[in-house]
Amino acid sequence: MDEELQEVRDNFYVGNFNKALSLCESVKGSSELTQSELGATLARCCLSIPQIDRLKAMQNSEIPGQRAAALMAVITKSKSAQQVSSAKERLGALAKETQDMSCAMLNAMVLAMDGSWNEAAQMTKAHPVLEMQVLTIFLALSCNQVAMAEKLLKEASGNNDDSAAYRLAAAAVKLATGDPEEAYLTYCDLCSQFPAVEGDDSGSGSVLLQTGKALANMQRGMFSEAVEDLQRALSSNPNDPDSLVNMCCCMTHLGKKDEFQQYYSKLEQVAPTNPFVLKTQGMTTAFTRFQASLQV
């Protein structure tokens, strides 16, 4: 089953969501378990692209992973706090009831988003497969537990070191431990192996991979090169918050105030609740209050 679905998994995790979606629709699973994973991955592709109408039709699907993705769409897209809270409760119950890996993975992500890091990690440990091990590594990095992430990466090695998921985790750990050169090479290799456009040999990858390359270049102090990586990412998705945040950082380092304002205004428009926006606005408010206090 691993070989049967490896191309689907690899393209999904590198961010080639349209290709992964197409593969999910064309591959015929040889077992009920395989078909369930294909259906769940298809739903997560719809969540990532996004195709919300298609997800709505999955709310009553027989595949637990599809129902979980439909709930995740409500959690991430709904403006109703009550709807979001209800969807979180239903997702948690679904993960517990079905013991389905895709449900558990999405529920772990929601727990992490809410700051319940320990609960999220415990949920991943219930499913000892590579994709869950990788998620645990990213959870550790999100908590600045770099040593733990290194340990978890070593534990995951030998399982399927050639998979895109493992290599992405390894690159992230390299960034966290101060080895951006190795991380950059990994992102470049993934771009070459999994181009965003079939047959493209330019070295451009998905938005996710281009952002990864940019992060590595920023750590190397190569901000002009990082801007080029991010421009390629934004040409594919002009509204991608991660690319816009990193573009703002590059413009700050390059001293380009007008360009910074351009990308920051775009970020405010497409992702008003992004942590970078909220923190920046908070700083502006604090300075305004301080200036007002001096005039009293």
Buried (B, 14 or more C-beta within 10 A) or exposed (E): EEEBBBBBBBBBBBBBBBBBBBBBEEBEBEEEEBBBBBBBBBBBBBBBBBBEEBBEEBEEBEBBBBBBBBBBBBBBBBEEEEEBEBBBEBBBEBBEEBEBBBBBBBBBBBBBEEEBBEBBBEBBEEBEBBBBBBBBBBBBBEBEBBEBBBEBBEEBEEBBEEBBBBBBBBBBBBBBBEBBEBBBBBBBBBBBEBBBBEEEEEEBBBBBBBBBBBBBBBBBEBBEBBBBBBEBBBEBBEEBBBBBBBBBBBBBBBEBEEBBEBBBEBBBEEBEEBEBBEEBEEEEEEEEEEEEEEEE
